[in-house]
Amino acid sequence: MIWIQKLLPKLIMEFFLRYLKHIGNELTRRREETILSLLPKGKEIRYLDLGCEDGRLTLERANKIGTGSIYGVEIMDSVIKKARQKGIIVKKADLNGKIPFPNKSFDVITATQVIEHLYNIDALVSEVYRILKSGGIFIVSTENLSAWHNIFALLLGLQPSVGPFISSKFSIGFHPLYKEHIKDHKDIPHLALMSGHTRVMAYNSFKKLFKLYKFKFLSEKTVGYYPFPGVFSNWLSSLDKWHSVDMILKLKK
């Protein structure tokens, strides 16, 4: 990014960064709307959110389902406390290992923007399959390594912004909004404590992983298409899933 900053006037650079942040926020909102649309409904449903953080999104999803049986798994103590204060039954666990629930415990499980932070994806997927009831639903999302902005970074000889991250101390690679993310960490401290992206997947590989674990595919959604905003981005991401920003699968055991 240093050489780009030298080439572009300051005002143009500021506009560019604001634009990227705008479409990033738009993408986050659209992703969550898509996840909510995929959730089944039923007050008897037992729902588990893996990587529930402070429980804000967990409660929104539980409300959409219509259930009061709400569980979470999280590893950071600071946000576990906040989630429990919201009435969520949270267990502390590392998702690289065993998930502390019995076999066939849940009707619906979500793991959104979590899998890319793990080093043992097989553990997560096999454990989800174990604790899902027969016919249970698993909704999982992650960033797409084959999105155009990552391909562009590689063409320039840079580490893609999606990762894998190669340093927990320094920003190395194509990270236009790195400074903005640091500002966010001051407002939301637990973000700074999260581990970086260690496993990132292209669209077809993401699907193949769950196919090999015998999940049935109910829905495949993609969200975002950099550098385009709004309706145009939504249209392109549905047309070209292979190069969209985020990937969302609805799976059935």
VOKE-153518 format. One record per residue (C-alpha): residue in three letters; x, y, z. Coordinates in pm, 1 decimal. Example, Ala and Ser with C-alpha at 12.3 -4.5 7.8 and 13.67 -1.06 7.14 Angstrom:
# residues 2
+-----+----------+----------+----------+
! res !        u !        v !        w !
+-----+----------+----------+----------+
! Ala !   1230.0 !   -450.0 !    780.0 !
! Ser !   1367.0 !   -106.0 !    714.0 !
+-----+----------+----------+----------+
# end
This chain:
# residues 253
+-----+----------+----------+----------+
! res !        u !        v !        w !
+-----+----------+----------+----------+
! Met !      0.0 !      0.0 !      0.0 !
! Ile !    293.7 !    242.7 !     53.1 !
! Trp !    362.0 !    282.6 !   -317.3 !
! Ile !     -7.2 !    338.2 !   -390.8 !
! Gln !    -21.3 !    609.1 !   -123.2 !
! Lys !    271.1 !    787.6 !   -288.4 !
! Leu !     98.6 !    782.0 !   -627.1 !
! Leu !   -247.1 !    896.3 !   -520.1 !
! Pro !   -319.8 !   1243.8 !   -384.0 !
! Lys !   -428.6 !   1245.3 !    -21.2 !
! Leu !   -792.0 !   1335.7 !    -91.6 !
! Ile !   -831.9 !   1059.1 !   -347.2 !
! Met !   -678.7 !    811.9 !   -105.0 !
! Glu !   -917.8 !    919.9 !    171.8 !
! Phe !  -1215.2 !    879.6 !    -62.8 !
! Phe !  -1088.4 !    535.8 !   -168.3 !
! Leu !  -1058.7 !    417.6 !    193.0 !
! Arg !  -1402.3 !    556.4 !    286.6 !
! Tyr !  -1551.9 !    381.3 !    -13.6 !
! Leu !  -1391.2 !     50.7 !     83.3 !
! Lys !  -1517.4 !     85.7 !    440.3 !
! His !  -1867.5 !    164.4 !    313.4 !
! Ile !  -1891.1 !   -142.6 !     94.3 !
! Gly !  -1731.9 !   -350.2 !    371.5 !
! Asn !  -2005.3 !   -242.5 !    613.7 !
! Glu !  -2263.8 !   -306.4 !    344.7 !
! Leu !  -2121.4 !   -655.1 !    293.6 !
! Thr !  -2136.5 !   -732.2 !    667.0 !
! Arg !  -2500.5 !   -624.2 !    681.0 !
! Arg !  -2594.1 !   -821.5 !    369.0 !
! Arg !  -2415.9 !  -1133.2 !    497.7 !
! Glu !  -2611.3 !  -1131.2 !    823.0 !
! Glu !  -2939.6 !  -1071.2 !    639.8 !
! Thr !  -2862.8 !  -1375.2 !    424.8 !
! Ile !  -2781.6 !  -1590.5 !    727.9 !
! Leu !  -3107.8 !  -1486.6 !    896.9 !
! Ser !  -3301.2 !  -1577.6 !    582.7 !
! Leu !  -3158.8 !  -1931.7 !    590.9 !
! Leu !  -3257.2 !  -2009.1 !    950.9 !
! Pro !  -3549.7 !  -2245.4 !   1012.3 !
! Lys !  -3827.0 !  -2148.7 !   1254.0 !
! Gly !  -3955.7 !  -2331.4 !   1559.2 !
! Lys !  -3982.2 !  -2258.5 !   1928.8 !
! Glu !  -3868.2 !  -2612.3 !   2015.8 !
! Ile !  -3541.1 !  -2576.0 !   1823.8 !
! Arg !  -3215.9 !  -2608.3 !   2022.5 !
! Tyr !  -2975.0 !  -2356.8 !   1872.3 !
! Leu !  -2595.4 !  -2337.6 !   1908.8 !
! Asp !  -2374.8 !  -2053.2 !   1784.6 !
! Leu !  -2006.7 !  -2141.7 !   1752.5 !
! Gly !  -1784.0 !  -1841.1 !   1814.0 !
! Cys !  -2073.5 !  -1647.0 !   1964.1 !
! Glu !  -1859.5 !  -1353.5 !   2087.7 !
! Asp !  -2077.2 !  -1121.5 !   2301.8 !
! Gly !  -2399.8 !  -1288.3 !   2188.1 !
! Arg !  -2550.0 !   -995.1 !   1998.1 !
! Leu !  -2585.3 !  -1177.5 !   1666.8 !
! Thr !  -2667.1 !  -1501.0 !   1847.8 !
! Leu !  -2977.3 !  -1342.0 !   2002.4 !
! Glu !  -3086.0 !  -1190.4 !   1670.9 !
! Arg !  -3067.2 !  -1533.2 !   1509.9 !
! Ala !  -3245.2 !  -1703.1 !   1800.3 !
! Asn !  -3523.8 !  -1445.1 !   1774.0 !
! Lys !  -3557.5 !  -1519.3 !   1401.6 !
! Ile !  -3578.9 !  -1891.1 !   1480.0 !
! Gly !  -3826.2 !  -1821.2 !   1759.8 !
! Thr !  -3647.8 !  -2026.0 !   2022.4 !
! Gly !  -3545.3 !  -1958.7 !   2379.6 !
! Ser !  -3308.7 !  -2256.6 !   2386.1 !
! Ile !  -2989.8 !  -2066.9 !   2303.2 !
! Tyr !  -2634.2 !  -2196.4 !   2343.8 !
! Gly !  -2291.6 !  -2068.3 !   2247.9 !
! Val !  -1926.7 !  -2167.6 !   2240.6 !
! Glu !  -1659.0 !  -1903.2 !   2282.7 !
! Ile !  -1296.6 !  -1892.0 !   2399.4 !
! Met !  -1252.4 !  -1528.2 !   2506.7 !
! Asp !  -1348.8 !  -1469.2 !   2870.0 !
! Ser !  -1435.5 !  -1101.9 !   2822.7 !
! Val !  -1711.1 !  -1172.9 !   2572.1 !
! Ile !  -1828.9 !  -1495.1 !   2737.9 !
! Lys !  -1937.3 !  -1286.5 !   3035.4 !
! Lys !  -2133.5 !  -1047.9 !   2812.2 !
! Ala !  -2303.6 !  -1333.7 !   2627.6 !
! Arg !  -2406.1 !  -1500.9 !   2951.4 !
! Gln !  -2552.2 !  -1174.1 !   3074.4 !
! Lys !  -2780.5 !  -1187.8 !   2769.4 !
! Gly !  -2916.0 !  -1524.3 !   2884.9 !
! Ile !  -2712.5 !  -1742.4 !   2648.4 !
! Ile !  -2578.0 !  -2070.4 !   2787.0 !
! Val !  -2211.7 !  -2041.7 !   2689.7 !
! Lys !  -1937.3 !  -2300.3 !   2724.6 !
! Lys !  -1573.5 !  -2203.2 !   2694.2 !
! Ala !  -1389.7 !  -2418.5 !   2441.5 !
! Asp !  -1130.2 !  -2411.2 !   2164.9 !
! Leu !  -1304.3 !  -2496.4 !   1836.4 !
! Asn !   -984.7 !  -2665.8 !   1716.4 !
! Gly !  -1077.9 !  -2951.2 !   1950.3 !
! Lys !  -1375.9 !  -3121.4 !   2107.2 !
! Ile !  -1698.2 !  -2923.5 !   2139.0 !
! Pro !  -1828.5 !  -2988.4 !   2494.5 !
! Phe !  -2178.0 !  -3118.4 !   2415.2 !
! Pro !  -2317.0 !  -3472.4 !   2382.4 !
! Asn !  -2393.9 !  -3641.4 !   2050.0 !
! Lys !  -2705.3 !  -3521.6 !   1865.7 !
! Ser !  -2763.7 !  -3222.5 !   2094.7 !
! Phe !  -2878.4 !  -2950.0 !   1852.0 !
! Asp !  -3128.3 !  -2884.4 !   1575.7 !
! Val !  -2945.5 !  -2580.4 !   1435.5 !
! Ile !  -2578.8 !  -2478.8 !   1453.6 !
! Thr !  -2413.8 !  -2169.8 !   1308.1 !
! Ala !  -2042.7 !  -2096.6 !   1259.4 !
! Thr !  -2008.3 !  -1767.8 !   1073.7 !
! Gln !  -1673.5 !  -1604.9 !    997.4 !
! Val !  -1510.3 !  -1854.4 !   1235.9 !
! Ile !  -1364.1 !  -2140.1 !   1035.5 !
! Glu !  -1089.4 !  -1924.5 !    879.5 !
! His !   -946.7 !  -1855.1 !   1227.0 !
! Leu !   -887.4 !  -2224.4 !   1305.7 !
! Tyr !   -589.6 !  -2448.1 !   1237.1 !
! Asn !   -785.5 !  -2773.9 !   1264.4 !
! Ile !  -1090.2 !  -2739.2 !   1040.6 !
! Asp !  -1145.6 !  -3114.9 !   1036.9 !
! Ala !  -1204.4 !  -3108.7 !   1411.8 !
! Leu !  -1472.2 !  -2841.8 !   1378.0 !
! Val !  -1657.2 !  -3008.6 !   1091.0 !
! Ser !  -1652.0 !  -3357.6 !   1243.0 !
! Glu !  -1760.1 !  -3223.4 !   1582.8 !
! Val !  -2049.3 !  -3029.2 !   1429.8 !
! Tyr !  -2163.2 !  -3346.0 !   1254.8 !
! Arg !  -2143.3 !  -3534.6 !   1584.4 !
! Ile !  -2347.4 !  -3290.4 !   1792.9 !
! Leu !  -2610.7 !  -3220.7 !   1525.8 !
! Lys !  -2930.9 !  -3419.2 !   1545.6 !
! Ser !  -3026.8 !  -3628.1 !   1242.4 !
! Gly !  -3176.7 !  -3385.5 !    994.7 !
! Gly !  -3017.6 !  -3093.6 !   1181.7 !
! Ile !  -2913.2 !  -2773.7 !   1003.7 !
! Phe !  -2562.0 !  -2627.0 !    991.3 !
! Ile !  -2505.5 !  -2276.8 !    850.9 !
! Val !  -2144.0 !  -2183.1 !    792.8 !
! Ser !  -1980.6 !  -1881.4 !    628.4 !
! Thr !  -1626.9 !  -1769.4 !    549.4 !
! Glu !  -1428.2 !  -1544.1 !    317.8 !
! Asn !  -1344.8 !  -1654.9 !    -33.9 !
! Leu !   -977.2 !  -1689.2 !   -123.3 !
! Ser !  -1064.5 !  -1674.7 !   -494.1 !
! Ala !  -1245.1 !  -1339.1 !   -468.9 !
! Trp !  -1116.5 !  -1088.1 !   -723.8 !
! His !   -948.5 !   -858.9 !   -468.3 !
! Asn !   -739.8 !  -1153.3 !   -344.5 !
! Ile !   -648.5 !  -1253.8 !   -698.4 !
! Phe !   -549.3 !   -892.0 !   -768.9 !
! Ala !   -323.5 !   -889.8 !   -462.6 !
! Leu !   -150.3 !  -1208.5 !   -576.6 !
! Leu !    -99.4 !  -1064.9 !   -926.0 !
! Leu !     83.1 !   -774.6 !   -760.2 !
! Gly !    295.5 !  -1019.8 !   -563.1 !
! Leu !    121.4 !   -936.7 !   -232.8 !
! Gln !    -27.0 !  -1149.7 !     43.9 !
! Pro !   -409.7 !  -1140.4 !      3.2 !
! Ser !   -603.5 !   -944.5 !    264.5 !
! Val !   -803.8 !  -1258.4 !    346.1 !
! Gly !   -483.2 !  -1433.1 !    451.0 !
! Pro !   -351.5 !  -1666.2 !    562.4 !
! Phe !   -200.4 !  -1410.6 !    799.0 !
! Ile !    171.9 !  -1462.2 !    847.1 !
! Ser !    227.1 !  -1236.4 !   1147.9 !
! Ser !     22.3 !  -1164.8 !   1459.4 !
! Lys !    222.5 !   -845.2 !   1517.2 !
! Phe !    251.8 !   -675.8 !   1177.2 !
! Ser !     28.2 !   -613.3 !    877.9 !
! Ile !    193.5 !   -788.4 !    585.3 !
! Gly !     21.5 !   -788.1 !    249.2 !
! Phe !   -267.3 !   -612.4 !     80.7 !
! His !   -463.6 !   -455.1 !    371.3 !
! Pro !   -606.7 !   -117.5 !    260.6 !
! Leu !   -818.7 !    -82.8 !    575.5 !
! Tyr !   -562.2 !   -205.6 !    827.0 !
! Lys !   -549.0 !    129.1 !   1009.2 !
! Glu !   -929.5 !    140.8 !   1018.2 !
! His !   -934.7 !   -205.7 !   1173.0 !
! Ile !   -694.1 !    -91.4 !   1443.6 !
! Lys !   -934.6 !    192.1 !   1526.4 !
! Asp !  -1215.9 !    -62.7 !   1554.0 !
! His !  -1006.3 !   -262.1 !   1800.7 !
! Lys !  -1006.7 !     36.7 !   2036.8 !
! Asp !  -1387.3 !     47.9 !   2034.1 !
! Ile !  -1431.3 !   -330.5 !   2039.6 !
! Pro !  -1127.8 !   -464.3 !   2234.8 !
! His !  -1202.4 !   -834.5 !   2189.0 !
! Leu !  -1143.0 !   -801.5 !   1812.2 !
! Ala !   -774.8 !   -739.1 !   1883.5 !
! Leu !   -758.0 !  -1063.9 !   2083.2 !
! Met !   -890.0 !  -1284.9 !   1805.8 !
! Ser !   -642.0 !  -1504.4 !   1622.6 !
! Gly !   -578.2 !  -1423.0 !   1257.4 !
! His !   -686.3 !  -1616.6 !    951.9 !
! Thr !   -498.6 !  -1945.6 !    929.9 !
! Arg !   -716.6 !  -2139.4 !    682.2 !
! Val !   -872.7 !  -1973.8 !    379.4 !
! Met !  -1054.1 !  -2155.8 !    101.0 !
! Ala !  -1171.2 !  -2102.7 !   -254.7 !
! Tyr !  -1539.4 !  -2155.3 !   -333.6 !
! Asn !  -1520.2 !  -2508.6 !   -475.0 !
! Ser !  -1283.8 !  -2629.1 !   -201.5 !
! Phe !  -1516.4 !  -2491.4 !     67.4 !
! Lys !  -1804.3 !  -2693.2 !    -76.7 !
! Lys !  -1595.6 !  -3007.0 !   -123.1 !
! Leu !  -1491.2 !  -3007.9 !    243.3 !
! Phe !  -1848.5 !  -3053.2 !    362.8 !
! Lys !  -1933.3 !  -3295.7 !     85.6 !
! Leu !  -1654.2 !  -3523.1 !    205.3 !
! Tyr !  -1802.5 !  -3511.9 !    557.0 !
! Lys !  -2136.6 !  -3635.6 !    416.3 !
! Phe !  -2336.0 !  -3316.5 !    469.2 !
! Lys !  -2628.7 !  -3258.2 !    234.7 !
! Phe !  -2645.3 !  -2922.3 !     57.5 !
! Leu !  -2966.5 !  -2724.1 !    102.3 !
! Ser !  -2850.6 !  -2380.1 !    -11.7 !
! Glu !  -2538.7 !  -2204.5 !   -140.4 !
! Lys !  -2517.8 !  -1826.4 !   -114.1 !
! Thr !  -2245.6 !  -1575.6 !   -191.8 !
! Val !  -2233.2 !  -1212.3 !    -83.3 !
! Gly !  -2027.7 !   -916.3 !   -202.9 !
! Tyr !  -1834.2 !   -852.9 !   -520.3 !
! Tyr !  -1548.8 !   -605.5 !   -480.5 !
! Pro !  -1518.8 !   -327.4 !   -577.2 !
! Phe !  -1889.0 !   -289.1 !   -657.9 !
! Pro !  -2156.1 !   -168.8 !   -412.4 !
! Gly !  -2525.1 !   -228.6 !   -352.8 !
! Val !  -2760.8 !   -402.8 !   -592.6 !
! Phe !  -2490.8 !   -437.7 !   -858.5 !
! Ser !  -2268.2 !   -623.9 !   -610.9 !
! Asn !  -2556.1 !   -854.5 !   -513.0 !
! Trp !  -2631.6 !   -931.3 !   -876.7 !
! Leu !  -2268.9 !  -1006.4 !   -964.7 !
! Ser !  -2216.1 !  -1225.8 !   -656.7 !
! Ser !  -2517.2 !  -1440.2 !   -748.4 !
! Leu !  -2399.6 !  -1462.5 !  -1108.3 !
! Asp !  -2034.2 !  -1541.2 !  -1031.2 !
! Lys !  -2015.3 !  -1731.3 !   -699.9 !
! Trp !  -1655.7 !  -1838.4 !   -761.9 !
! His !  -1518.9 !  -1483.7 !   -724.7 !
! Ser !  -1755.7 !  -1334.5 !   -467.1 !
! Val !  -1631.1 !  -1206.8 !   -131.3 !
! Asp !  -1814.6 !  -1425.2 !    122.4 !
! Met !  -1947.9 !  -1780.2 !     95.5 !
! Ile !  -2245.7 !  -1913.6 !    296.1 !
! Leu !  -2365.4 !  -2273.6 !    302.0 !
! Lys !  -2681.2 !  -2420.3 !    452.6 !
! Leu !  -2617.5 !  -2787.9 !    519.9 !
! Lys !  -2813.8 !  -3079.6 !    658.4 !
! Lys !  -2694.5 !  -3384.1 !    848.3 !
+-----+----------+----------+----------+
# end
